[in-house]
Amino acid sequence: MPDNEVIMAQHRHCLETVFQCIEDYLTEDEELVTNALETIVNLAPLLDLGIFSSSKPSYIKITGKRAVQAIMGMLGSVVKTWHCAAAELLGRLIINPDNEPFLLPFVPQIHKRLVDLMSLPSVDAQTAHGAQAAAVGALYNLAEVNMDCRLKLASERWAIDRLLKVIKAPHPVPEVCRKAAMILESLVSEPQNRALLLAYENAFAEILFTDARYSDTFARILYELTSRPNNKVAAARGVWGM
């Protein structure tokens, strides 16, 4: 119930208990950890990690940093359903600007793991698609946060290739493909990223001409990429008018 979620999200000891549970995932019962993780995912839109900075005494002493480290543990665990839930949790937490100071120090690790999740090996297509959707959703929110996130994601190995693969496969949920395209558009908005992204000009053009659903987005991407005067190489090559 929404009223209960508001109360739980503001109850420090309750939050410390569930975060401690996922922190101890190696020794805790798997079902208990799953339930704790699902609880935090549901509370995430209301959750301010600053609650752990309170001066009130606590026996568990979870900090904002420890909370994020616990989520990273879930993201790197061997249980695939935890990967998706942890990715979704990070994507929800970053929407709240008050959580940025706690999450941004972990952005390089978060990006790397989310990019890995986009090509999660699985004999179960549903699990693989779920991991892709969770990773793309989290990356979409991270890319919207600030310039540093966009720069680091663009330089993350395989990130662009895997975002393109999600679109071209395509992922069975159109909204996931749309968000992948919008992540690319967000990345190309940073001048520092354009030289790196020029290597994908042909791949972008192929989607522009072959997939009408995303043609407008990729037209904007190619325009940004090749027609900006502050990019000398692009200025000489720019052919994608609007």
SULURZI-V841906 format. One record per residue. N is the residue number from 1. RES is the residue in one small letter. SS is DSSP state (2 for helix, 1 for strand, 0 for the rest). NEAR is the number of other ideal C-beta (glycine too) atoms within 8 Angstrom. D_CENTER is the distance of its C-alpha to the mean C-alpha in whole Angstrom. Layout:
n: [N:N]
res: [RES:RES]
ss: [SS:SS]
near: [NEAR:NEAR]
d_center: [D_CENTER:D_CENTER]
This chain:
n: [1:2:3:4:5:6:7:8:9:10:11:12:13:14:15:16:17:18:19:20:21:22:23:24:25:26:27:28:29:30:31:32:33:34:35:36:37:38:39:40:41:42:43:44:45:46:47:48:49:50:51:52:53:54:55:56:57:58:59:60:61:62:63:64:65:66:67:68:69:70:71:72:73:74:75:76:77:78:79:80:81:82:83:84:85:86:87:88:89:90:91:92:93:94:95:96:97:98:99:100:101:102:103:104:105:106:107:108:109:110:111:112:113:114:115:116:117:118:119:120:121:122:123:124:125:126:127:128:129:130:131:132:133:134:135:136:137:138:139:140:141:142:143:144:145:146:147:148:149:150:151:152:153:154:155:156:157:158:159:160:161:162:163:164:165:166:167:168:169:170:171:172:173:174:175:176:177:178:179:180:181:182:183:184:185:186:187:188:189:190:191:192:193:194:195:196:197:198:199:200:201:202:203:204:205:206:207:208:209:210:211:212:213:214:215:216:217:218:219:220:221:222:223:224:225:226:227:228:229:230:231:232:233:234:235:236:237:238:239:240:241:242]
res: [m:p:d:n:e:v:i:m:a:q:h:r:h:c:l:e:t:v:f:q:c:i:e:d:y:l:t:e:d:e:e:l:v:t:n:a:l:e:t:i:v:n:l:a:p:l:l:d:l:g:i:f:s:s:s:k:p:s:y:i:k:i:t:g:k:r:a:v:q:a:i:m:g:m:l:g:s:v:v:k:t:w:h:c:a:a:a:e:l:l:g:r:l:i:i:n:p:d:n:e:p:f:l:l:p:f:v:p:q:i:h:k:r:l:v:d:l:m:s:l:p:s:v:d:a:q:t:a:h:g:a:q:a:a:a:v:g:a:l:y:n:l:a:e:v:n:m:d:c:r:l:k:l:a:s:e:r:w:a:i:d:r:l:l:k:v:i:k:a:p:h:p:v:p:e:v:c:r:k:a:a:m:i:l:e:s:l:v:s:e:p:q:n:r:a:l:l:l:a:y:e:n:a:f:a:e:i:l:f:t:d:a:r:y:s:d:t:f:a:r:i:l:y:e:l:t:s:r:p:n:n:k:v:a:a:a:r:g:v:w:g:m]
ss: [0:2:2:2:2:2:2:2:2:0:0:2:2:2:2:2:2:2:2:2:2:2:2:0:0:0:0:0:0:2:2:2:2:2:2:2:2:2:2:2:2:2:2:2:2:2:0:0:2:2:2:2:2:0:0:0:0:0:0:0:0:0:0:2:2:2:2:2:2:2:2:2:2:2:2:0:0:0:0:2:2:2:2:2:2:2:2:2:2:2:2:2:2:0:0:0:2:2:2:2:2:2:2:2:2:2:2:2:2:2:2:2:2:2:2:2:2:0:0:0:0:0:0:0:2:2:2:2:2:2:2:2:2:2:2:2:2:2:2:2:2:2:2:2:2:0:2:2:2:2:2:2:2:2:0:0:0:0:2:2:2:2:2:2:2:2:2:2:2:0:0:0:0:2:2:2:2:2:2:2:2:2:2:2:2:2:2:2:0:0:2:2:2:2:2:2:2:2:2:2:2:2:2:2:2:2:2:2:2:2:0:2:2:2:2:2:2:2:2:2:2:2:2:2:2:2:0:0:0:0:0:2:2:2:2:2:2:0:0:0:0:0]
near: [4:5:6:7:11:9:8:11:11:8:8:11:8:8:16:13:9:11:14:11:12:15:11:8:13:4:4:9:5:8:6:9:13:12:8:12:14:9:10:14:11:7:12:11:7:9:13:9:13:9:10:13:6:7:2:5:3:10:4:8:6:12:8:11:8:11:13:12:10:12:12:13:11:15:13:6:9:3:8:10:8:14:15:13:14:13:16:13:14:15:15:11:12:13:7:9:4:8:13:10:7:12:14:11:6:10:12:8:8:14:15:9:11:14:14:8:14:14:8:12:4:9:2:6:6:6:11:11:11:9:16:14:12:15:13:16:13:15:15:13:12:16:12:6:9:7:6:8:13:14:11:11:14:13:6:11:4:8:11:11:7:11:14:13:10:15:14:7:6:9:14:4:8:8:6:13:14:11:11:15:14:10:14:15:12:10:14:12:7:11:7:6:12:14:8:8:14:12:5:9:12:6:8:13:11:8:15:12:6:5:9:4:7:13:11:6:12:13:11:10:13:13:11:12:16:14:10:12:4:4:12:5:8:13:10:6:9:9:5:11:5:5]
d_center: [27:25:28:27:23:24:27:25:22:25:26:26:28:26:23:24:25:22:20:23:23:20:21:24:22:24:28:27:27:24:25:25:22:20:22:21:17:18:19:17:14:17:18:14:15:18:17:18:18:21:23:23:25:28:31:32:33:31:32:29:27:24:22:19:18:19:17:14:16:17:13:12:16:14:12:14:17:19:19:16:16:15:12:11:12:10:6:8:9:7:5:9:10:9:11:14:15:17:14:13:16:15:11:12:14:12:9:11:11:8:7:10:9:6:9:11:10:10:14:15:19:20:23:22:20:19:17:16:15:13:11:10:10:7:5:6:6:2:3:6:6:5:8:10:11:13:15:14:10:11:14:12:10:13:15:13:15:15:11:14:16:13:12:16:16:14:16:19:20:19:16:19:17:17:15:12:14:14:11:11:14:13:10:13:15:13:13:17:18:18:22:21:18:21:23:21:19:23:23:21:24:26:23:22:25:25:23:24:28:27:24:26:23:21:24:23:20:21:24:22:20:24:25:23:23:27:29:28:31:29:28:32:31:29:32:34:32:31:32:29:31:30]
